[in-house]
Amino acid sequence: MLKFNKVLLASDFDNTLVYTQGALTTTEIWVDKETGVNYLFHADGNAGGLTPLLDKDGRPVIAPVKA
């Protein structure tokens, strides 16, 4: 089971828009500024979800952290 050691806030992320379709549906990749972990965010209407983005081996995708 995954355990998180911090609460994720919008200010913790550099978010990069990769694809948007329609007025109410968005799919974005957010990068945690502290850890570099990539998260997939999808929203449709008034519902949405956030999950770590995983590579083909099931490990989190990690981007270089800006100093």
WOFEN-V800361 format. One record per pair of residues at least 24 apart in sequence whose ideal C-beta (glycine too) atoms are under 10 Angstrom apart, sorted by sequence separation. I is the first residue (numbers start at 1). J is the second residue. D is the distance in whole Angstrom. If there is no record, write none. Layout:
# WOFEN-V800361
I|J|D + I|J|D
This chain:
# WOFEN-V800361
8|32|7 + 13|37|10 + 15|39|9 + 17|41|10 + 29|53|6 + 36|60|9 + 37|61|7 + 38|62|7 + 13|38|10 + 35|60|9 + 36|61|9 + 37|62|6 + 38|63|6 + 6|32|9 + 13|39|7 + 15|41|7 + 36|62|5 + 37|63|8 + 12|39|10 + 35|62|7 + 36|63|5 + 6|34|8 + 13|41|9 + 32|60|10 + 35|63|9 + 36|64|6 + 37|65|10 + 6|35|9 + 8|37|10 + 36|65|4 + 31|61|9 + 32|62|9 + 35|65|7 + 36|66|9 + 8|39|8 + 31|62|9 + 32|63|9 + 34|65|7 + 29|61|9 + 31|63|5 + 33|65|7 + 31|64|10 + 32|65|9 + 33|66|7 + 29|63|9 + 31|65|9 + 31|66|9 + 13|50|10 + 8|50|7 + 16|63|9 + 14|63|9 + 2|52|8 + 14|65|10 + 14|66|8 + 2|60|10
